[in-house]
Amino acid sequence: MSDVPAPSGDSPFQSEHAPRDEAPQFVLPLVVRIERSAPPARTDALETAARAVLVLLGDERAHGDGEWSEAVRNWQDARIRKVVRRARGAEWRRAGTLPGITVTGKSAEVRVFPPVPLDGWPKDLAKLQVSGTELDDPEPPVAADPAQPVLWLNPDLEMSAGKAMAQAGHGAQLAWWALSGAERTAWRDAGFALSVRTADPADWGRLTGSGLPLVRDAGFTEIAPGSCTVVADHPALR
């Protein structure tokens, strides 16, 4: 599990404890399909998870009087926790019957669900495993297109694919918050095109000091609290 704070005060990227942390906590469930015979490529899974978060945020059901709007508000009013679980076969088919959105990449399928209380997961999702999301890239990913948004991963951190998927989702969400309405619409119309890449170690210091949206992890799993995990480099924010 990982989380970053929702917008508050002068900066949407603060990490200190705030009164909202005392409110009931919600979590955004993401389920990645990992079949034994055909697991997705790691980078594609990360990119698909990030796009899935954006698709939910841009969905009309998440806004106004939409059926998911209250859950989304409750989630974003606290810490934007995300948990990635894996499914295959019948598990994946059962997950597909629950309200949510399936986003497909080149080899990956990720289903995102409206936020649920931290201790109130639907039964068919609660049974799914968090562990076992180790994925590899058959070939090194090509260089990112600088004309498109890039979510840069910290080159000094080792994260499981599931953890990195959640972090990429955080980065995409922080970029979404930082954009104007017109910029959000343009991104949505472009199919939420983006890349996820590991930053060059020589560039990481520059990226973290650039003023671009920066994810700091709460440190519940895998990495130390306050670790910088992702810089969201959207062309509109440069």
C-alpha positions in Angstrom: 0.0 0.0 0.0 1.1 3.5 -0.6 -0.4 7.0 -0.3 0.3 10.6 -0.8 -1.7 13.5 0.5 -4.6 15.2 -1.3 -4.3 18.9 -2.2 -4.2 21.1 0.9 -3.0 24.5 1.9 -0.5 26.3 -0.3 0.9 23.2 -2.0 -0.9 20.1 -3.4 2.1 18.0 -2.8 2.6 18.4 1.0 3.3 15.3 3.0 2.9 16.4 6.6 0.1 15.0 8.8 -3.1 17.0 8.6 -6.6 17.0 10.2 -8.0 15.2 7.1 -5.9 12.2 8.1 -8.3 11.7 11.1 -11.2 11.2 8.6 -12.3 7.8 7.5 -9.8 6.6 5.0 -10.7 5.4 1.5 -8.6 3.5 -1.0 -8.6 3.2 -4.8 -8.5 -0.5 -5.9 -6.7 -1.4 -9.0 -6.5 -5.0 -10.3 -4.0 -6.1 -12.9 -4.5 -9.2 -14.9 -1.6 -11.6 -14.6 -2.1 -14.9 -16.4 0.5 -17.5 -15.8 1.0 -18.1 -19.5 1.0 -14.5 -20.6 2.0 -12.0 -18.0 2.1 -8.3 -19.1 5.3 -6.4 -19.6 6.2 -4.4 -16.6 6.4 -0.9 -18.2 3.1 -1.5 -20.0 1.5 -2.5 -16.7 2.8 0.7 -15.1 1.6 2.9 -17.9 -1.8 1.2 -18.1 -2.3 1.6 -14.3 -1.5 5.3 -14.6 -4.0 5.7 -17.4 -6.6 3.8 -15.5 -6.4 6.3 -12.6 -6.8 9.1 -15.1 -9.7 7.5 -16.8 -11.6 7.2 -13.5 -10.8 10.8 -12.6 -12.1 12.0 -15.9 -15.2 9.8 -15.9 -18.5 11.7 -15.5 -19.6 9.2 -12.8 -16.8 10.6 -10.6 -18.1 14.2 -10.8 -21.0 16.3 -9.7 -23.9 14.0 -8.8 -22.4 11.0 -10.5 -22.8 7.6 -8.9 -19.1 7.5 -7.9 -18.7 11.1 -6.9 -19.2 10.8 -3.2 -16.7 8.0 -2.9 -14.2 9.9 -5.0 -14.6 13.0 -2.8 -14.2 11.0 0.4 -11.1 9.5 -1.1 -9.5 12.7 -2.3 -10.4 14.5 1.0 -8.0 12.2 2.8 -4.8 10.5 1.5 -5.0 9.2 -2.1 -4.3 5.6 -1.2 -4.1 3.1 -4.0 -3.7 -0.7 -3.7 -2.8 -2.9 -6.7 -3.9 -6.6 -6.5 -3.5 -9.3 -9.1 -6.0 -11.6 -10.7 -6.2 -14.4 -13.3 -8.8 -16.6 -14.8 -12.0 -16.8 -12.8 -10.8 -14.2 -10.4 -10.4 -11.7 -13.2 -13.8 -12.5 -14.6 -15.4 -12.0 -11.2 -13.6 -8.7 -10.8 -15.0 -7.6 -14.1 -18.6 -7.9 -12.9 -18.1 -5.2 -10.2 -18.6 -1.5 -11.1 -15.3 -0.2 -12.5 -13.4 0.5 -15.7 -11.0 -1.8 -17.6 -8.1 -0.1 -19.3 -6.1 -2.1 -21.9 -2.5 -1.4 -22.9 -0.3 -3.3 -25.4 -0.1 -6.4 -23.2 -1.6 -5.3 -19.9 -5.2 -5.1 -18.6 -5.9 -3.1 -15.5 -9.4 -2.6 -13.9 -9.9 0.4 -11.7 -12.8 0.6 -9.2 -14.4 3.5 -7.4 -12.8 4.1 -4.0 -13.9 2.0 -1.1 -13.4 2.3 2.7 -10.0 1.0 3.8 -11.7 -1.8 5.7 -14.6 -2.2 3.4 -13.3 -4.0 0.2 -15.9 -5.9 -1.8 -15.5 -9.6 -1.1 -14.3 -10.6 -4.6 -11.5 -7.9 -4.5 -10.5 -8.5 -0.8 -9.7 -12.1 -1.7 -7.1 -11.1 -4.4 -3.4 -11.1 -3.6 -1.2 -8.0 -3.3 2.0 -10.0 -3.6 3.1 -11.8 -6.8 3.1 -8.7 -9.0 6.7 -9.2 -10.1 6.9 -8.4 -13.8 9.7 -7.9 -16.3 10.2 -6.1 -19.6 11.1 -8.6 -22.4 13.0 -5.8 -24.1 14.2 -2.4 -22.7 11.5 0.3 -23.2 12.2 2.8 -26.0 13.1 6.4 -25.1 10.1 8.4 -23.9 8.6 11.0 -26.3 9.4 14.4 -24.7 6.2 15.8 -26.3 4.1 13.5 -24.2 3.8 13.3 -20.4 6.4 11.2 -18.7 6.2 9.8 -15.2 9.9 9.5 -14.1 10.6 6.8 -11.5 13.4 7.2 -8.9 16.4 5.3 -10.2 17.6 4.6 -6.7 14.6 2.8 -5.5 13.7 -0.9 -6.0 9.9 -1.5 -6.1 7.7 -4.4 -7.0 5.6 -3.9 -10.1 2.5 -3.5 -7.9 4.1 -0.8 -5.8 5.4 1.0 -8.9 2.0 0.8 -10.5 0.5 2.6 -7.5 3.3 5.2 -7.5 2.8 5.8 -11.3 -0.9 6.3 -10.5 -0.1 8.8 -7.8 2.1 10.7 -10.3 -0.6 10.8 -12.9 -3.1 12.0 -10.4 -0.9 14.8 -9.1 -0.3 16.0 -12.7 -4.1 15.9 -13.3 -4.7 18.1 -10.3 -2.1 20.6 -11.5 -3.6 21.0 -14.9 -6.2 23.5 -16.0 -9.6 22.3 -17.2 -8.7 22.8 -20.8 -5.4 21.0 -20.3 -7.2 18.1 -18.7 -9.6 17.9 -21.6 -6.8 17.9 -24.1 -5.1 15.1 -22.3 -8.3 13.1 -22.1 -8.9 13.6 -25.8 -5.4 12.3 -26.5 -6.3 9.1 -24.7 -4.2 10.0 -21.7 -1.1 9.3 -23.6 1.9 9.0 -21.3 5.1 7.1 -20.6 6.6 5.6 -17.4 10.4 5.5 -17.4 13.2 5.2 -14.8 15.1 8.5 -14.7 18.8 8.7 -15.4 20.5 9.0 -12.1 22.3 12.1 -13.3 18.9 13.7 -14.1 17.0 12.8 -10.9 18.2 15.7 -8.8 17.2 18.2 -11.5 13.8 16.6 -11.8 13.0 16.6 -8.1 14.0 20.3 -7.9 12.1 21.4 -11.0 8.8 22.2 -9.3 7.0 19.5 -11.2 4.6 17.3 -9.2 6.5 15.0 -7.0 5.3 11.9 -5.2 6.5 11.3 -1.6 5.5 7.9 -0.3 4.1 7.4 3.1 6.3 4.4 3.6 3.7 1.7 4.6 5.4 -0.9 2.4 8.7 -1.6 0.7 10.3 1.8 0.9 11.2 4.4 3.6 8.6 7.1 4.6 9.1 10.3 2.6 10.9 8.6 -0.3 10.5 10.5 -3.5 9.2 8.0 -6.0 7.9 9.7 -9.1 8.2 13.1 -10.8 5.2 13.9 -13.2 6.7 15.7 -16.2 3.7 16.9 -18.2 4.6 19.3 -21.0 1.9 21.8 -19.8 3.6 22.0 -16.4 7.1 22.7 -17.6 
